[in-house]
């Protein structure tokens, strides 16, 4: 069953975040992940959720998504992202 990583980020350091964006695709691909959404335009339709920069990654399973997220390849990139932005990230199991 597919697994997803869904994130919503507010960028506080555009240069640092640009470096993260440049480096992260290789780490995602190394774990079989692919981008479904990467920071495109958003429009809130209902509720109080305020999407800013939404990312959706698809992996073969939630376990594989977690393997990527906690991997040694992603660890320094996660730190870079966290220094350049703040937000929310979720693991979601597909149907």
C-alpha positions, 0 to 999 in steps of 0.5 A: 500500500502506498505511503505518503509524506505530506508537508506544509512549510513556511520559508524563513530563509529563502537561500537556505531553502533553495539549497535544500530544494536543490539537494533533496530530490536525490535523497527522495529518489534513492528510497523510491519516492517521487514528488506528486506536489512540490510547492504549487499554488494553493487555495483554501476552500474550507476550514482554518488550515492555511497551506503555504508551500505544500509538498506531497511525496509518494513511496511504495509504503509508509515504512519506506517513507519512514526509512527515507525520512530517518535515513542518513542521506536525509538527516543533514537535509532535514536539518537544513530544511528546519533551519530555513523553514518551519511547518508540519509533516505527516506520514499518511497511508494510502488506500 
